[in-house]
Amino acid sequence: MLGFDRECYITLQSEHIAARREEIGGKLYLEMGGKLFDDYHASRVLPGFTPDNKIDMLARMREELEIIVVINAKDLVRKKVRADLGISYEEDVLRLVDVFRERGFLVEHVVLTRMSEDNSVALDFERRLERLGLKVARHRTIAGYPTDTQAVVSETGFGANDYVQTTRDLIVVTAPGPGSGKLATCLSQIYHDYQHGIPAGYAKFETFPIWNLPLDHPVNLAYEAATADLDDVNMIDPFHLVAYGTQATSYNRDVEVFPLLSVLLRQMSGDCAYQSPTDMGVNMVGRCISDDDVCREAARQEIIRRYYHALVEERRADLEPDVSERIALLMSKLSLRTTDRAPVSPAIELAQQTGAPASAIELSDGTIITGKTSALLGCSAAMLLNALKQLAGIDPEIQLLAPESIEPIQRLKTEHLGSRNPRLHTDEVLIALSVSATTDEFARRALEQLRALRGTQVHTTTILGSVDETIFRNLGIHVTSEPHYQRKGLYQKR
């Protein structure tokens, strides 16, 4: 079921950005919060919002805008990874540039924020970008940012940053993930533009939290769950309440930095048109929700998924349960339990019955299919085969892969490839199924159903290995796991 009107959004949002440009009258730096491309969080909590919604909206203004990509130099050292894609921020910068250029957008500049001369990793990446023909600007850490506005808005503050010389009047500033320094980049650019006699302004397109939905709306709480590791907190915009006497939903970082933005604009242009962080925004997402109940339920499910993901990451890295506990509080606000996620109970019950790892998948029609661990197959691989049989209308008793076709693969794994687990994983099962499909009608029919798995929900009773995670991600399957390893031990192979 759909809860969001995609076409309404593309039209309304592009019109609203155009109107803000008219109001500004000079260069407009548009900070794009969240993902500009591949916004899977939005597509999960707003069914009907496709991952490329924003980029399709901006395509209507393609000839008038350019894009600056920003990355925090410290994230390069931390080797930060986009969890939804499984790639590093460094590689995602290059991927984003390619994607934007393929769609006809002008992208020439990358900004390295929080840059220092002793960051050898960032310096190597800077050289790599320049070899690829991109222009790189360095922005330093500014002492007192964002609270000491007099120091920040000065020659030794923003003035010490490199100036990105843009060629168009609408500049979209985006990044691989949160905490990259998009806002500081926009403000630094405005400072430098005014130093060069160029009038400039700022606006923000932050999909979440949705300003005209209540603070405790599940969609807004799902955003809080998604950013629990950043200590972001949704809050009523106090500036908006004072200025207009009405409540609007914002979040702590925008509220904290608003005084700086106001001071900057006043110092540069003599005026600030914004009375509140909410005024800065151009987000029309809330006006395009077509079925609130559908979006509420989708957001509840996202919160449970985020909770399980936090538990697994804490188990993997042996971390304190800070993030999972924050999300657990959000779950309690909505009276949510983990068993409200449909495949959780069937997977746990099967594991208890068999005494071995198990998994379950909820298909798009609500059907639950399970998979158990056997001598031949891991539970995820078994579940995948069972789901494909269900979708293809194949009798559950029919074996898509005969034991005699699996056993040679098992011998190869254990005798020659050094694997201690002879059971086939999801990738091995799909390869074997593809080979069988050339001669077996049932295998061919099963493979034809792979696309029908996109958007389905899976739960496993053990933490998945990296291979199974990648397979499920590539198939578009949303997976959660209990925070337990199948094999007990101090060292766990990823």
Secondary structure as UniProt FT lines:
FT   HELIX           6..24
FT   STRAND          27..33
FT   HELIX           40..45
FT   TURN            47..48
FT   TURN            51..52
FT   HELIX           53..58
FT   HELIX           59..64
FT   STRAND          65..72
FT   HELIX           73..77
FT   TURN            78..79
FT   STRAND          81..82
FT   TURN            83..86
FT   STRAND          87..88
FT   HELIX           89..102
FT   TURN            103..104
FT   STRAND          106..115
FT   TURN            117..118
FT   HELIX           120..131
FT   TURN            132..133
FT   STRAND          135..140
FT   TURN            143..147
FT   HELIX           149..152
FT   TURN            155..157
FT   HELIX           158..160
FT   STRAND          170..174
FT   TURN            178..179
FT   HELIX           182..195
FT   TURN            196..197
FT   STRAND          200..206
FT   TURN            211..212
FT   TURN            215..216
FT   HELIX           218..226
FT   HELIX           228..230
FT   STRAND          234..236
FT   HELIX           238..244
FT   STRAND          249..251
FT   HELIX           252..269
FT   HELIX           277..280
FT   HELIX           285..288
FT   HELIX           292..317
FT   HELIX           322..333
FT   TURN            334..335
FT   HELIX           338..340
FT   TURN            342..343
FT   HELIX           344..354
FT   STRAND          358..362
FT   TURN            364..365
FT   STRAND          368..372
FT   HELIX           379..392
FT   TURN            396..397
FT   HELIX           403..411
FT   HELIX           412..416
FT   HELIX           426..437
FT   TURN            438..439
FT   HELIX           441..447
FT   TURN            448..449
FT   HELIX           450..453
FT   TURN            454..455
FT   STRAND          457..460
FT   HELIX           466..475
FT   STRAND          478..481
//
